[in-house]
Amino acid sequence: MIVHVDADRCCGAGQCVLAAPEVFDQRDEDGTVVLLDASPPAALVREVADAVAACPGGAIRLEEGTPR
């Protein structure tokens, strides 16, 4: 799984951090999402999927596969 974030779409709600703190964080200045792990382990698939579903700005998407 590959995680992509679009910081321009992020509204700083922090739902991603609550769902998957191993994968997401927020900038202190404005709360914008920070991607900590673009290729998290398979054990975190459910948490990352929950983060995608909970994101009010639609700033997170998942892609099948491994990073290049």
PDB file of N, H, CA, C and O in Angstrom:
ATOM      1  N   MET A   1       0.848  -1.170   0.000  1.00  0.00           N
ATOM      2  CA  MET A   1       0.000   0.000   0.000  1.00  0.00           C
ATOM      3  C   MET A   1       0.890   1.227   0.000  1.00  0.00           C
ATOM      4  O   MET A   1       1.905   1.282   0.694  1.00  0.00           O
ATOM      5  N   ILE A   2       0.492   2.201  -0.785  1.00  0.00           N
ATOM      6  H   ILE A   2      -0.333   2.156  -1.348  1.00  0.00           H
ATOM      7  CA  ILE A   2       1.183   3.486  -0.833  1.00  0.00           C
ATOM      8  C   ILE A   2       0.176   4.556  -0.428  1.00  0.00           C
ATOM      9  O   ILE A   2      -0.942   4.598  -0.942  1.00  0.00           O
ATOM     10  N   VAL A   3       0.582   5.417   0.495  1.00  0.00           N
ATOM     11  H   VAL A   3       1.490   5.383   0.913  1.00  0.00           H
ATOM     12  CA  VAL A   3      -0.282   6.489   0.983  1.00  0.00           C
ATOM     13  C   VAL A   3       0.145   7.795   0.326  1.00  0.00           C
ATOM     14  O   VAL A   3       1.332   8.114   0.263  1.00  0.00           O
ATOM     15  N   HIS A   4      -0.836   8.541  -0.162  1.00  0.00           N
ATOM     16  H   HIS A   4      -1.800   8.281  -0.112  1.00  0.00           H
ATOM     17  CA  HIS A   4      -0.592   9.858  -0.750  1.00  0.00           C
ATOM     18  C   HIS A   4      -1.406  10.886   0.026  1.00  0.00           C
ATOM     19  O   HIS A   4      -2.552  10.628   0.395  1.00  0.00           O
ATOM     20  N   VAL A   5      -0.818  12.043   0.271  1.00  0.00           N
ATOM     21  H   VAL A   5       0.113  12.252  -0.029  1.00  0.00           H
ATOM     22  CA  VAL A   5      -1.565  13.134   0.894  1.00  0.00           C
ATOM     23  C   VAL A   5      -1.458  14.379   0.029  1.00  0.00           C
ATOM     24  O   VAL A   5      -0.436  14.625  -0.611  1.00  0.00           O
ATOM     25  N   ASP A   6      -2.517  15.148   0.021  1.00  0.00           N
ATOM     26  H   ASP A   6      -3.348  14.948   0.541  1.00  0.00           H
ATOM     27  CA  ASP A   6      -2.557  16.430  -0.676  1.00  0.00           C
ATOM     28  C   ASP A   6      -2.732  17.498   0.400  1.00  0.00           C
ATOM     29  O   ASP A   6      -3.849  17.781   0.833  1.00  0.00           O
ATOM     30  N   ALA A   7      -1.622  18.084   0.821  1.00  0.00           N
ATOM     31  H   ALA A   7      -0.715  17.854   0.469  1.00  0.00           H
ATOM     32  CA  ALA A   7      -1.648  19.060   1.912  1.00  0.00           C
ATOM     33  C   ALA A   7      -2.534  20.254   1.589  1.00  0.00           C
ATOM     34  O   ALA A   7      -3.073  20.884   2.499  1.00  0.00           O
ATOM     35  N   ASP A   8      -2.694  20.576   0.309  1.00  0.00           N
ATOM     36  H   ASP A   8      -2.256  20.065  -0.430  1.00  0.00           H
ATOM     37  CA  ASP A   8      -3.545  21.703  -0.083  1.00  0.00           C
ATOM     38  C   ASP A   8      -5.017  21.438   0.225  1.00  0.00           C
ATOM     39  O   ASP A   8      -5.788  22.379   0.416  1.00  0.00           O
ATOM     40  N   ARG A   9      -5.407  20.182   0.275  1.00  0.00           N
ATOM     41  H   ARG A   9      -4.780  19.418   0.120  1.00  0.00           H
ATOM     42  CA  ARG A   9      -6.804  19.825   0.575  1.00  0.00           C
ATOM     43  C   ARG A   9      -7.053  19.620   2.064  1.00  0.00           C
ATOM     44  O   ARG A   9      -8.201  19.537   2.498  1.00  0.00           O
ATOM     45  N   CYS A  10      -5.985  19.537   2.841  1.00  0.00           N
ATOM     46  H   CYS A  10      -5.052  19.604   2.489  1.00  0.00           H
ATOM     47  CA  CYS A  10      -6.099  19.265   4.276  1.00  0.00           C
ATOM     48  C   CYS A  10      -6.710  20.459   5.002  1.00  0.00           C
ATOM     49  O   CYS A  10      -6.295  21.601   4.800  1.00  0.00           O
ATOM     50  N   CYS A  11      -7.697  20.182   5.847  1.00  0.00           N
ATOM     51  H   CYS A  11      -8.033  19.255   6.011  1.00  0.00           H
ATOM     52  CA  CYS A  11      -8.333  21.244   6.635  1.00  0.00           C
ATOM     53  C   CYS A  11      -7.884  21.215   8.095  1.00  0.00           C
ATOM     54  O   CYS A  11      -8.367  22.006   8.905  1.00  0.00           O
ATOM     55  N   GLY A  12      -6.966  20.313   8.437  1.00  0.00           N
ATOM     56  H   GLY A  12      -6.573  19.670   7.780  1.00  0.00           H
ATOM     57  CA  GLY A  12      -6.398  20.276   9.772  1.00  0.00           C
ATOM     58  C   GLY A  12      -7.281  19.669  10.843  1.00  0.00           C
ATOM     59  O   GLY A  12      -7.101  19.964  12.025  1.00  0.00           O
ATOM     60  N   ALA A  13      -8.230  18.833  10.463  1.00  0.00           N
ATOM     61  H   ALA A  13      -8.376  18.594   9.503  1.00  0.00           H
ATOM     62  CA  ALA A  13      -9.143  18.232  11.432  1.00  0.00           C
ATOM     63  C   ALA A  13      -8.456  17.214  12.341  1.00  0.00           C
ATOM     64  O   ALA A  13      -8.898  17.002  13.470  1.00  0.00           O
ATOM     65  N   GLY A  14      -7.388  16.585  11.868  1.00  0.00           N
ATOM     66  H   GLY A  14      -7.029  16.757  10.951  1.00  0.00           H
ATOM     67  CA  GLY A  14      -6.634  15.650  12.689  1.00  0.00           C
ATOM     68  C   GLY A  14      -7.205  14.260  12.805  1.00  0.00           C
ATOM     69  O   GLY A  14      -6.712  13.463  13.603  1.00  0.00           O
ATOM     70  N   GLN A  15      -8.222  13.942  12.041  1.00  0.00           N
ATOM     71  H   GLN A  15      -8.623  14.590  11.393  1.00  0.00           H
ATOM     72  CA  GLN A  15      -8.821  12.605  12.107  1.00  0.00           C
ATOM     73  C   GLN A  15      -7.839  11.531  11.680  1.00  0.00           C
ATOM     74  O   GLN A  15      -7.887  10.410  12.188  1.00  0.00           O
ATOM     75  N   CYS A  16      -6.952  11.856  10.755  1.00  0.00           N
ATOM     76  H   CYS A  16      -6.914  12.766  10.343  1.00  0.00           H
ATOM     77  CA  CYS A  16      -5.958  10.884  10.297  1.00  0.00           C
ATOM     78  C   CYS A  16      -5.002  10.514  11.424  1.00  0.00           C
ATOM     79  O   CYS A  16      -4.640   9.348  11.581  1.00  0.00           O
ATOM     80  N   VAL A  17      -4.597  11.504  12.203  1.00  0.00           N
ATOM     81  H   VAL A  17      -4.891  12.451  12.075  1.00  0.00           H
ATOM     82  CA  VAL A  17      -3.682  11.252  13.315  1.00  0.00           C
ATOM     83  C   VAL A  17      -4.354  10.387  14.378  1.00  0.00           C
ATOM     84  O   VAL A  17      -3.717   9.511  14.963  1.00  0.00           O
ATOM     85  N   LEU A  18      -5.617  10.628  14.623  1.00  0.00           N
ATOM     86  H   LEU A  18      -6.135  11.339  14.147  1.00  0.00           H
ATOM     87  CA  LEU A  18      -6.349   9.804  15.587  1.00  0.00           C
ATOM     88  C   LEU A  18      -6.473   8.368  15.109  1.00  0.00           C
ATOM     89  O   LEU A  18      -6.373   7.438  15.909  1.00  0.00           O
ATOM     90  N   ALA A  19      -6.690   8.176  13.809  1.00  0.00           N
ATOM     91  H   ALA A  19      -6.771   8.932  13.159  1.00  0.00           H
ATOM     92  CA  ALA A  19      -6.885   6.830  13.257  1.00  0.00           C
ATOM     93  C   ALA A  19      -5.580   6.057  13.096  1.00  0.00           C
ATOM     94  O   ALA A  19      -5.539   4.850  13.333  1.00  0.00           O
ATOM     95  N   ALA A  20      -4.508   6.754  12.690  1.00  0.00           N
ATOM     96  H   ALA A  20      -4.542   7.734  12.497  1.00  0.00           H
ATOM     97  CA  ALA A  20      -3.245   6.064  12.402  1.00  0.00           C
ATOM     98  C   ALA A  20      -2.053   6.949  12.776  1.00  0.00           C
ATOM     99  O   ALA A  20      -1.388   7.490  11.893  1.00  0.00           O
ATOM    100  N   PRO A  21      -1.780   7.099  14.064  1.00  0.00           N
ATOM    101  CA  PRO A  21      -0.692   7.979  14.488  1.00  0.00           C
ATOM    102  C   PRO A  21       0.701   7.515  14.057  1.00  0.00           C
ATOM    103  O   PRO A  21       1.647   8.302  14.072  1.00  0.00           O
ATOM    104  N   GLU A  22       0.830   6.254  13.678  1.00  0.00           N
ATOM    105  H   GLU A  22       0.061   5.614  13.666  1.00  0.00           H
ATOM    106  CA  GLU A  22       2.110   5.753  13.181  1.00  0.00           C
ATOM    107  C   GLU A  22       2.395   6.247  11.769  1.00  0.00           C
ATOM    108  O   GLU A  22       3.542   6.239  11.323  1.00  0.00           O
ATOM    109  N   VAL A  23       1.342   6.680  11.061  1.00  0.00           N
ATOM    110  H   VAL A  23       0.410   6.687  11.423  1.00  0.00           H
ATOM    111  CA  VAL A  23       1.462   7.045   9.656  1.00  0.00           C
ATOM    112  C   VAL A  23       1.315   8.551   9.432  1.00  0.00           C
ATOM    113  O   VAL A  23       1.916   9.102   8.510  1.00  0.00           O
ATOM    114  N   PHE A  24       0.514   9.220  10.279  1.00  0.00           N
ATOM    115  H   PHE A  24       0.026   8.772  11.028  1.00  0.00           H
ATOM    116  CA  PHE A  24       0.229  10.636  10.086  1.00  0.00           C
ATOM    117  C   PHE A  24       0.557  11.465  11.316  1.00  0.00           C
ATOM    118  O   PHE A  24       0.490  10.988  12.449  1.00  0.00           O
ATOM    119  N   ASP A  25       0.913  12.716  11.065  1.00  0.00           N
ATOM    120  H   ASP A  25       0.968  13.103  10.144  1.00  0.00           H
ATOM    121  CA  ASP A  25       1.085  13.711  12.121  1.00  0.00           C
ATOM    122  C   ASP A  25       0.551  15.027  11.565  1.00  0.00           C
ATOM    123  O   ASP A  25       0.069  15.077  10.433  1.00  0.00           O
ATOM    124  N   GLN A  26       0.637  16.080  12.353  1.00  0.00           N
ATOM    125  H   GLN A  26       1.029  16.039  13.272  1.00  0.00           H
ATOM    126  CA  GLN A  26       0.182  17.400  11.922  1.00  0.00           C
ATOM    127  C   GLN A  26       1.269  18.420  12.204  1.00  0.00           C
ATOM    128  O   GLN A  26       1.989  18.319  13.197  1.00  0.00           O
ATOM    129  N   ARG A  27       1.383  19.416  11.310  1.00  0.00           N
ATOM    130  H   ARG A  27       0.798  19.498  10.503  1.00  0.00           H
ATOM    131  CA  ARG A  27       2.318  20.514  11.539  1.00  0.00           C
ATOM    132  C   ARG A  27       1.827  21.354  12.704  1.00  0.00           C
ATOM    133  O   ARG A  27       0.630  21.611  12.835  1.00  0.00           O
ATOM    134  N   ASP A  28       2.740  21.773  13.535  1.00  0.00           N
ATOM    135  H   ASP A  28       3.712  21.564  13.428  1.00  0.00           H
ATOM    136  CA  ASP A  28       2.385  22.599  14.686  1.00  0.00           C
ATOM    137  C   ASP A  28       1.817  23.952  14.267  1.00  0.00           C
ATOM    138  O   ASP A  28       0.914  24.475  14.921  1.00  0.00           O
ATOM    139  N   GLU A  29       2.337  24.519  13.187  1.00  0.00           N
ATOM    140  H   GLU A  29       3.070  24.094  12.655  1.00  0.00           H
ATOM    141  CA  GLU A  29       1.941  25.856  12.762  1.00  0.00           C
ATOM    142  C   GLU A  29       0.473  25.969  12.365  1.00  0.00           C
ATOM    143  O   GLU A  29      -0.209  26.926  12.731  1.00  0.00           O
ATOM    144  N   ASP A  30      -0.008  24.971  11.607  1.00  0.00           N
ATOM    145  H   ASP A  30       0.546  24.194  11.310  1.00  0.00           H
ATOM    146  CA  ASP A  30      -1.358  25.117  11.051  1.00  0.00           C
ATOM    147  C   ASP A  30      -2.210  23.850  11.070  1.00  0.00           C
ATOM    148  O   ASP A  30      -3.346  23.865  10.597  1.00  0.00           O
ATOM    149  N   GLY A  31      -1.678  22.759  11.608  1.00  0.00           N
ATOM    150  H   GLY A  31      -0.755  22.747  11.992  1.00  0.00           H
ATOM    151  CA  GLY A  31      -2.446  21.518  11.699  1.00  0.00           C
ATOM    152  C   GLY A  31      -2.500  20.706  10.423  1.00  0.00           C
ATOM    153  O   GLY A  31      -3.183  19.682  10.376  1.00  0.00           O
ATOM    154  N   THR A  32      -1.797  21.136   9.385  1.00  0.00           N
ATOM    155  H   THR A  32      -1.243  21.968   9.424  1.00  0.00           H
ATOM    156  CA  THR A  32      -1.806  20.409   8.118  1.00  0.00           C
ATOM    157  C   THR A  32      -1.149  19.040   8.282  1.00  0.00           C
ATOM    158  O   THR A  32      -0.178  18.883   9.021  1.00  0.00           O
ATOM    159  N   VAL A  33      -1.696  18.069   7.584  1.00  0.00           N
ATOM    160  H   VAL A  33      -2.485  18.197   6.984  1.00  0.00           H
ATOM    161  CA  VAL A  33      -1.213  16.696   7.661  1.00  0.00           C
ATOM    162  C   VAL A  33       0.261  16.589   7.263  1.00  0.00           C
ATOM    163  O   VAL A  33       0.737  17.271   6.355  1.00  0.00           O
ATOM    164  N   VAL A  34       0.961  15.709   7.976  1.00  0.00           N
ATOM    165  H   VAL A  34       0.575  15.155   8.713  1.00  0.00           H
ATOM    166  CA  VAL A  34       2.337  15.334   7.664  1.00  0.00           C
ATOM    167  C   VAL A  34       2.350  13.820   7.524  1.00  0.00           C
ATOM    168  O   VAL A  34       1.937  13.103   8.435  1.00  0.00           O
ATOM    169  N   LEU A  35       2.819  13.341   6.397  1.00  0.00           N
ATOM    170  H   LEU A  35       3.155  13.924   5.657  1.00  0.00           H
ATOM    171  CA  LEU A  35       2.897  11.899   6.147  1.00  0.00           C
ATOM    172  C   LEU A  35       4.198  11.371   6.730  1.00  0.00           C
ATOM    173  O   LEU A  35       5.279  11.765   6.291  1.00  0.00           O
ATOM    174  N   LEU A  36       4.106  10.492   7.704  1.00  0.00           N
ATOM    175  H   LEU A  36       3.228  10.172   8.060  1.00  0.00           H
ATOM    176  CA  LEU A  36       5.277   9.920   8.361  1.00  0.00           C
ATOM    177  C   LEU A  36       5.781   8.672   7.662  1.00  0.00           C
ATOM    178  O   LEU A  36       6.975   8.377   7.704  1.00  0.00           O
ATOM    179  N   ASP A  37       4.880   7.931   7.016  1.00  0.00           N
ATOM    180  H   ASP A  37       3.910   8.170   6.982  1.00  0.00           H
ATOM    181  CA  ASP A  37       5.254   6.666   6.383  1.00  0.00           C
ATOM    182  C   ASP A  37       4.401   6.451   5.145  1.00  0.00           C
ATOM    183  O   ASP A  37       3.228   6.095   5.252  1.00  0.00           O
ATOM    184  N   ALA A  38       4.983   6.665   3.966  1.00  0.00           N
ATOM    185  H   ALA A  38       5.936   6.954   3.879  1.00  0.00           H
ATOM    186  CA  ALA A  38       4.246   6.521   2.708  1.00  0.00           C
ATOM    187  C   ALA A  38       3.969   5.073   2.344  1.00  0.00           C
ATOM    188  O   ALA A  38       3.120   4.796   1.497  1.00  0.00           O
ATOM    189  N   SER A  39       4.678   4.151   2.978  1.00  0.00           N
ATOM    190  H   SER A  39       5.367   4.376   3.667  1.00  0.00           H
ATOM    191  CA  SER A  39       4.492   2.726   2.707  1.00  0.00           C
ATOM    192  C   SER A  39       4.437   1.964   4.027  1.00  0.00           C
ATOM    193  O   SER A  39       5.354   1.215   4.363  1.00  0.00           O
ATOM    194  N   PRO A  40       3.345   2.166   4.774  1.00  0.00           N
ATOM    195  CA  PRO A  40       3.243   1.516   6.087  1.00  0.00           C
ATOM    196  C   PRO A  40       3.069   0.006   5.963  1.00  0.00           C
ATOM    197  O   PRO A  40       2.681  -0.493   4.907  1.00  0.00           O
ATOM    198  N   PRO A  41       3.356  -0.719   7.037  1.00  0.00           N
ATOM    199  CA  PRO A  41       3.213  -2.173   7.006  1.00  0.00           C
ATOM    200  C   PRO A  41       1.753  -2.592   6.823  1.00  0.00           C
ATOM    201  O   PRO A  41       0.824  -1.857   7.157  1.00  0.00           O
ATOM    202  N   ALA A  42       1.592  -3.775   6.293  1.00  0.00           N
ATOM    203  H   ALA A  42       2.347  -4.372   6.022  1.00  0.00           H
ATOM    204  CA  ALA A  42       0.253  -4.310   6.023  1.00  0.00           C
ATOM    205  C   ALA A  42      -0.613  -4.364   7.274  1.00  0.00           C
ATOM    206  O   ALA A  42      -1.839  -4.300   7.185  1.00  0.00           O
ATOM    207  N   ALA A  43       0.011  -4.479   8.425  1.00  0.00           N
ATOM    208  H   ALA A  43       1.007  -4.531   8.497  1.00  0.00           H
ATOM    209  CA  ALA A  43      -0.748  -4.542   9.679  1.00  0.00           C
ATOM    210  C   ALA A  43      -1.535  -3.253   9.950  1.00  0.00           C
ATOM    211  O   ALA A  43      -2.454  -3.248  10.769  1.00  0.00           O
ATOM    212  N   LEU A  44      -1.175  -2.162   9.263  1.00  0.00           N
ATOM    213  H   LEU A  44      -0.428  -2.166   8.597  1.00  0.00           H
ATOM    214  CA  LEU A  44      -1.848  -0.880   9.480  1.00  0.00           C
ATOM    215  C   LEU A  44      -2.873  -0.533   8.400  1.00  0.00           C
ATOM    216  O   LEU A  44      -3.397   0.580   8.380  1.00  0.00           O
ATOM    217  N   VAL A  45      -3.159  -1.469   7.513  1.00  0.00           N
ATOM    218  H   VAL A  45      -2.734  -2.374   7.530  1.00  0.00           H
ATOM    219  CA  VAL A  45      -4.091  -1.196   6.420  1.00  0.00           C
ATOM    220  C   VAL A  45      -5.438  -0.701   6.942  1.00  0.00           C
ATOM    221  O   VAL A  45      -5.973   0.281   6.427  1.00  0.00           O
ATOM    222  N   ARG A  46      -5.981  -1.351   7.933  1.00  0.00           N
ATOM    223  H   ARG A  46      -5.546  -2.149   8.351  1.00  0.00           H
ATOM    224  CA  ARG A  46      -7.296  -0.959   8.459  1.00  0.00           C
ATOM    225  C   ARG A  46      -7.265   0.459   9.028  1.00  0.00           C
ATOM    226  O   ARG A  46      -8.170   1.250   8.764  1.00  0.00           O
ATOM    227  N   GLU A  47      -6.235   0.785   9.803  1.00  0.00           N
ATOM    228  H   GLU A  47      -5.500   0.142  10.017  1.00  0.00           H
ATOM    229  CA  GLU A  47      -6.123   2.110  10.399  1.00  0.00           C
ATOM    230  C   GLU A  47      -5.992   3.196   9.335  1.00  0.00           C
ATOM    231  O   GLU A  47      -6.614   4.253   9.435  1.00  0.00           O
ATOM    232  N   VAL A  48      -5.178   2.926   8.314  1.00  0.00           N
ATOM    233  H   VAL A  48      -4.673   2.066   8.233  1.00  0.00           H
ATOM    234  CA  VAL A  48      -4.999   3.904   7.241  1.00  0.00           C
ATOM    235  C   VAL A  48      -6.297   4.060   6.444  1.00  0.00           C
ATOM    236  O   VAL A  48      -6.665   5.177   6.079  1.00  0.00           O
ATOM    237  N   ALA A  49      -6.981   2.973   6.176  1.00  0.00           N
ATOM    238  H   ALA A  49      -6.683   2.066   6.472  1.00  0.00           H
ATOM    239  CA  ALA A  49      -8.268   3.047   5.477  1.00  0.00           C
ATOM    240  C   ALA A  49      -9.274   3.855   6.300  1.00  0.00           C
ATOM    241  O   ALA A  49     -10.062   4.620   5.742  1.00  0.00           O
ATOM    242  N   ASP A  50      -9.248   3.687   7.611  1.00  0.00           N
ATOM    243  H   ASP A  50      -8.608   3.065   8.063  1.00  0.00           H
ATOM    244  CA  ASP A  50     -10.123   4.482   8.480  1.00  0.00           C
ATOM    245  C   ASP A  50      -9.772   5.960   8.390  1.00  0.00           C
ATOM    246  O   ASP A  50     -10.662   6.811   8.384  1.00  0.00           O
ATOM    247  N   ALA A  51      -8.476   6.272   8.319  1.00  0.00           N
ATOM    248  H   ALA A  51      -7.753   5.581   8.324  1.00  0.00           H
ATOM    249  CA  ALA A  51      -8.039   7.664   8.185  1.00  0.00           C
ATOM    250  C   ALA A  51      -8.532   8.268   6.877  1.00  0.00           C
ATOM    251  O   ALA A  51      -8.981   9.413   6.850  1.00  0.00           O
ATOM    252  N   VAL A  52      -8.448   7.503   5.796  1.00  0.00           N
ATOM    253  H   VAL A  52      -8.083   6.572   5.818  1.00  0.00           H
ATOM    254  CA  VAL A  52      -8.945   7.976   4.496  1.00  0.00           C
ATOM    255  C   VAL A  52     -10.440   8.275   4.588  1.00  0.00           C
ATOM    256  O   VAL A  52     -10.899   9.325   4.138  1.00  0.00           O
ATOM    257  N   ALA A  53     -11.183   7.359   5.166  1.00  0.00           N
ATOM    258  H   ALA A  53     -10.810   6.506   5.532  1.00  0.00           H
ATOM    259  CA  ALA A  53     -12.640   7.526   5.271  1.00  0.00           C
ATOM    260  C   ALA A  53     -13.018   8.699   6.171  1.00  0.00           C
ATOM    261  O   ALA A  53     -14.034   9.353   5.939  1.00  0.00           O
ATOM    262  N   ALA A  54     -12.211   8.969   7.196  1.00  0.00           N
ATOM    263  H   ALA A  54     -11.386   8.437   7.385  1.00  0.00           H
ATOM    264  CA  ALA A  54     -12.542  10.025   8.161  1.00  0.00           C
ATOM    265  C   ALA A  54     -12.078  11.412   7.732  1.00  0.00           C
ATOM    266  O   ALA A  54     -12.482  12.404   8.338  1.00  0.00           O
ATOM    267  N   CYS A  55     -11.255  11.504   6.721  1.00  0.00           N
ATOM    268  H   CYS A  55     -10.926  10.698   6.228  1.00  0.00           H
ATOM    269  CA  CYS A  55     -10.689  12.798   6.306  1.00  0.00           C
ATOM    270  C   CYS A  55     -11.757  13.686   5.664  1.00  0.00           C
ATOM    271  O   CYS A  55     -12.228  13.380   4.569  1.00  0.00           O
ATOM    272  N   PRO A  56     -12.148  14.777   6.326  1.00  0.00           N
ATOM    273  CA  PRO A  56     -13.206  15.635   5.779  1.00  0.00           C
ATOM    274  C   PRO A  56     -12.791  16.394   4.522  1.00  0.00           C
ATOM    275  O   PRO A  56     -13.645  16.806   3.738  1.00  0.00           O
ATOM    276  N   GLY A  57     -11.495  16.581   4.326  1.00  0.00           N
ATOM    277  H   GLY A  57     -10.801  16.246   4.964  1.00  0.00           H
ATOM    278  CA  GLY A  57     -11.021  17.306   3.147  1.00  0.00           C
ATOM    279  C   GLY A  57     -10.706  16.409   1.965  1.00  0.00           C
ATOM    280  O   GLY A  57     -10.406  16.901   0.877  1.00  0.00           O
ATOM    281  N   GLY A  58     -10.770  15.097   2.164  1.00  0.00           N
ATOM    282  H   GLY A  58     -11.014  14.698   3.047  1.00  0.00           H
ATOM    283  CA  GLY A  58     -10.423  14.161   1.087  1.00  0.00           C
ATOM    284  C   GLY A  58      -8.963  14.291   0.685  1.00  0.00           C
ATOM    285  O   GLY A  58      -8.620  14.136  -0.488  1.00  0.00           O
ATOM    286  N   ALA A  59      -8.103  14.575   1.658  1.00  0.00           N
ATOM    287  H   ALA A  59      -8.381  14.701   2.610  1.00  0.00           H
ATOM    288  CA  ALA A  59      -6.698  14.845   1.373  1.00  0.00           C
ATOM    289  C   ALA A  59      -5.819  13.597   1.326  1.00  0.00           C
ATOM    290  O   ALA A  59      -4.635  13.688   0.999  1.00  0.00           O
ATOM    291  N   ILE A  60      -6.383  12.434   1.648  1.00  0.00           N
ATOM    292  H   ILE A  60      -7.344  12.360   1.913  1.00  0.00           H
ATOM    293  CA  ILE A  60      -5.592  11.208   1.715  1.00  0.00           C
ATOM    294  C   ILE A  60      -6.157  10.188   0.743  1.00  0.00           C
ATOM    295  O   ILE A  60      -7.371  10.017   0.633  1.00  0.00           O
ATOM    296  N   ARG A  61      -5.251   9.508   0.034  1.00  0.00           N
ATOM    297  H   ARG A  61      -4.265   9.647   0.123  1.00  0.00           H
ATOM    298  CA  ARG A  61      -5.693   8.410  -0.825  1.00  0.00           C
ATOM    299  C   ARG A  61      -4.699   7.269  -0.734  1.00  0.00           C
ATOM    300  O   ARG A  61      -3.524   7.464  -0.422  1.00  0.00           O
ATOM    301  N   LEU A  62      -5.195   6.078  -1.013  1.00  0.00           N
ATOM    302  H   LEU A  62      -6.149   5.920  -1.266  1.00  0.00           H
ATOM    303  CA  LEU A  62      -4.368   4.878  -0.993  1.00  0.00           C
ATOM    304  C   LEU A  62      -4.196   4.355  -2.401  1.00  0.00           C
ATOM    305  O   LEU A  62      -5.080   4.487  -3.247  1.00  0.00           O
ATOM    306  N   GLU A  63      -3.041   3.757  -2.634  1.00  0.00           N
ATOM    307  H   GLU A  63      -2.323   3.649  -1.946  1.00  0.00           H
ATOM    308  CA  GLU A  63      -2.748   3.137  -3.912  1.00  0.00           C
ATOM    309  C   GLU A  63      -2.225   1.738  -3.620  1.00  0.00           C
ATOM    310  O   GLU A  63      -1.447   1.542  -2.686  1.00  0.00           O
ATOM    311  N   GLU A  64      -2.645   0.782  -4.407  1.00  0.00           N
ATOM    312  H   GLU A  64      -3.276   0.941  -5.166  1.00  0.00           H
ATOM    313  CA  GLU A  64      -2.124  -0.583  -4.288  1.00  0.00           C
ATOM    314  C   GLU A  64      -0.680  -0.605  -4.766  1.00  0.00           C
ATOM    315  O   GLU A  64      -0.295   0.167  -5.645  1.00  0.00           O
ATOM    316  N   GLY A  65       0.104  -1.484  -4.190  1.00  0.00           N
ATOM    317  H   GLY A  65      -0.209  -2.111  -3.476  1.00  0.00           H
ATOM    318  CA  GLY A  65       1.461  -1.661  -4.671  1.00  0.00           C
ATOM    319  C   GLY A  65       2.506  -1.214  -3.682  1.00  0.00           C
ATOM    320  O   GLY A  65       2.228  -0.971  -2.508  1.00  0.00           O
ATOM    321  N   THR A  66       3.736  -1.111  -4.198  1.00  0.00           N
ATOM    322  H   THR A  66       3.962  -1.309  -5.152  1.00  0.00           H
ATOM    323  CA  THR A  66       4.876  -0.682  -3.396  1.00  0.00           C
ATOM    324  C   THR A  66       5.507   0.541  -4.036  1.00  0.00           C
ATOM    325  O   THR A  66       5.404   0.723  -5.250  1.00  0.00           O
ATOM    326  N   PRO A  67       6.155   1.377  -3.250  1.00  0.00           N
ATOM    327  CA  PRO A  67       6.770   2.579  -3.812  1.00  0.00           C
ATOM    328  C   PRO A  67       7.895   2.235  -4.780  1.00  0.00           C
ATOM    329  O   PRO A  67       8.520   1.180  -4.676  1.00  0.00           O
ATOM    330  N   ARG A  68       8.139   3.131  -5.711  1.00  0.00           N
ATOM    331  H   ARG A  68       7.631   3.988  -5.795  1.00  0.00           H
ATOM    332  CA  ARG A  68       9.208   2.910  -6.697  1.00  0.00           C
ATOM    333  C   ARG A  68      10.513   3.425  -6.184  1.00  0.00           C
ATOM    334  O   ARG A  68      11.528   3.329  -6.873  1.00  0.00           O
TER     335      ARG A  68
END
